[in-house]
Amino acid sequence: MADRIVVAGGGASGLAAAIFAAENGARVTILEHKDRVGKKILMTGNGRCNLTNMSDVHGKYYSSDTKSLDRIYDTLVRFDAVRTRDFFKSIGLYTKEKRDGGVYPVSEQASIVLDVLRSACDMLGVEIRTDCEITAVRPVRTGGGMVHVTQYACSASGSDKTVRSKDKIAYDRLILATGGKAAPVSGSDGSGYELAKRIGHSVIEPLPALVQLRCAGSFFKALSGVRAQSRVRLLIDGREAACEEGELQLVDYGISGISVFQMSRLASRALHEGKQCEAVINFLPYIDNTEIEKAENRIFAQDMDANIQKFSYKTVEEFLSGLVHKKVAAVVCRQNGIASGETLGHTNVSKIERCIRMLADFRVKITAPNAFENAQVCCGGVPLDEVDDNFMSRRCPNVYIVGELLDCDGICGGYNLQWAWATGAIAGAAAARGIEDRI
């Protein structure tokens, strides 16, 4: 059995790893970069903490290849959403499932999730050291190793820090759970990737995921603040790569909302590889596209002439505002050369038809994902084939790598936290036992 375990990082995967290691008899120390553990947990689910999801996990995760996806699904069978809920119940947190399968604490307070995790650490004797930076990892051939740690003293405002001490901490097993680069305010500053590289790992370039997308077009400032139920398709080099329907949010630099977040990972990676990305927005998802194309629905055909005659005094913008948000109507009119005061009675019918077709097929060029500061997770990281089934490094024995540091990212809905709990629990238990059995 491993006696001394050091966990680098006090986020979701690190706290889970520490608890499971301590439950299996190890002495555990968490080294946290920020002034307290679990800051990112407090930010999840808009402060409600979507802990996991009871839905089927297949198709909900991304990685570099199919073999890696198989490893992800195997992990999530070994430690699934049911086990996650049982784990939290065992440390004093009751959960509830919503219609979409999302699981939340019954109080819907992320702070309670962190409270029970910290309480479990206290009860199990886990030492938590904050304001720590790991400057080096020194494995020992005979087993275990040493981490070099600088601990800082921070000012009350947090703006200034000075070195308090420099220590060397021996470990039997080390668990790297530092997080990726997303939301660096929570402590995920990318330092874990550098530590992984220093002990021999490769790293697939981390990129922002679950993030807003920046788009070309001066009209976005006029559309800022619009929320609309829409269908969005992602085209990569002209081919459809994803299609999502839900509430679209338009911001002054591009597009946002859950539907955009779900496909942002694909756009982020494609842009990094030099491919062309385009978003095709359908602001009229409640109308059959084929009907619009064939001009056979009521809007296009039998009612068009009647409506033009009946509402000939209305501007085209006013008329289209019965279909979509008025800001969208105004932009589409301008795109088709229709002045803001131009009435239906003085506009060519073909122009109105072009406007409606554009509302169902509004195309914008995606130029970049938003920055890591705005991202919920990263895509990329340490390839899964560089760790074993218990997430111990194949490059550096007695070191485990878990959570967002690995090349795995999920869609919105609790899937990324489920990956954190699962990898942390499996690695923590295996590290403490000092064996390679699967839990």
Secondary structure, DSSP 8 states (H G I E B T S, - for coil): ---EEEEE--SHHHHHHHHHHHHTT-EEEEE-SSSSS-HHHHHGGGGT---EE-S--TTSEE-SSHHHHHHHHHHHHHT-HHHHHHHHHHTT--EEE-TTSEEEETT--HHHHHHHHHHHHHHTT-EEE-SEEEEEEEE-TTS-EEEEEEEEEE-TTSS-EEEEEEEEEEESEEEE----SSSGGGT--SHHHHHHHHTT---EEEEEES--EEE--TTHHHHTT-EEEEEEEEEETTEEEEEEEEEEEEETTEEESHHHHHHHHHHHHHHHTT--EEEEEES-TTS-HHHHHHT-STTTTTTHHHHHHHTTTSBHHHHHTTTS-HHHHHHHHHHTT--TT-BGGGS-HHHHHHHHHHHHSEEEEEEEE--GGG-SEEEEEB-GGGB-TT-BBSSSTTEEE-GGGBS-EE-TTTHHHHHHHHHHHHHHHHHHHTS----
